[in-house]
């Protein structure tokens, strides 16, 4: 894929410990670009808005909970329309690509990028790239307009098709250059955003007037910094349907066990939130919280106790949980570089059956894997609104000349986040956080760990904000990379 380039992050420091992690701008390497009045000032949709444009100095804090004497901390540039734009409407030739796995809301994001460019800025030339990154150089493009995308938000999947891998930086940027594309909207997860960062660096190296914009996509909610990823609310809502089915099955049979496997390769957010939302789950197992099967305090003992108390139980397990317990762990990877996991749902189902068979106890276990049903549904109302905000913010940013950024929600505000912050780590459930404690209190399940097991080594490896934060996200350390900084005049 190539290196991320040698460019330094743009860090701006101000009084009272204020730090702005800024995003690149076209004028960083093309200083003589012309500016144009933003056409939104003549747009009837914005005529009722008291302030059409976002102030150039508006920023959004990463941490919303602070102490009285604590520094102001890290901020990100606030998203929204600017008074001046760096593209004329007739000049824009935009393209949109979707990469990686499916996720509810993909078509909504595509629709709103197209409609945002068309309705807000009068852009006429918009292309869809067919089949992920490979589509830039190996497949056909799809002309997009507001009529074509009008009702695609009602469908699951992506009308543009998707794929994993296929990233060849030079071929992609050659295609961008040859086609005269000057705005690139890339929708995908952390691997896709790393690819977008490399594309941006090559565009900058060639001195092209091309805005490269990312929109973060992951159904697992494992992208850092942002409040949540689009599709997550829909996934939790759909997961509840599977949990409800498992509950009905388990209640209907003596010693009934309903086992539901949910998405969550490295992060158990869907499993945790679906468990909290459903109230029917007796035990939730996630990758971040190790568990064991045999012996005192193990999973088997808890299942026996819960069956004795209630006569039935429901277990939710994230796909990445318990991988270390399975024999012959796989070292294979998919085209995106993700480790191929063993099916923990089938494995633990058989392990539970074998355990009770040895004890000569009859159980009725029903295993439900709704993974692909959840991924393939259209976004719900909440996600559709969120997708609209992400897409329109991305369009405003590109038109204003910003590039090399991801559009994301931070503390309830739309922001522009530099690529390196989105790709530096994965967001995970913190088992020393209150949210996990709330789940344990709701299900009354054991943690399968004693306080001593949560060692100082584990705690020290977690960012301070993750140990203290009362929310499910924003667990990112407040340390700033050692780079050249620009001081704001006091």
Buried (B, 14 or more C-beta within 10 A) or exposed (E): BEEBBEBEBBBBEBEEEBBBBBBBBBEBBBEEEEBEEBBBEEBEEBEEEEEBBBEEEBBBBBBBEEEEEEBBBBBBBBBBBBBBBBBBBEBBBBBBBBBBBBBBBBBBBBBBBBBBBBBBBBBEBBBBBBBBBBBBBBBEBBEBBBEBBEEBBEBBBBBBBBBBBBBBBEBBBBBBBEBEBBBBBBBBBBBBBBBBBBBBBBBBEEEBBBBBBBBBBBBBBBBBBBBBBBBBBBBBBBBBBBBBBBBBBBBEBEBBBBBBBBBBBBBBBBBBBBBBBBEBBBBBBBBBBBBEBEEEEBBBBBBBEBBEEEEBBBBBBBBBBBBEBBEEEEEEEBBBEBBEBBEBBEBBBEBBBEBBEEEEEEBBBBBBBBBEBBBBBBBBEBBBBBBBBBBBBBBBBBBBBBBBBBBBBBBEBBBBBBBBBBBBBBBBBBBBBBBBEEBBEBBEBBBBBEEEEBEEEEEEEBBEBBEBBEBBBBBBBBEBEEEEBEEEEE
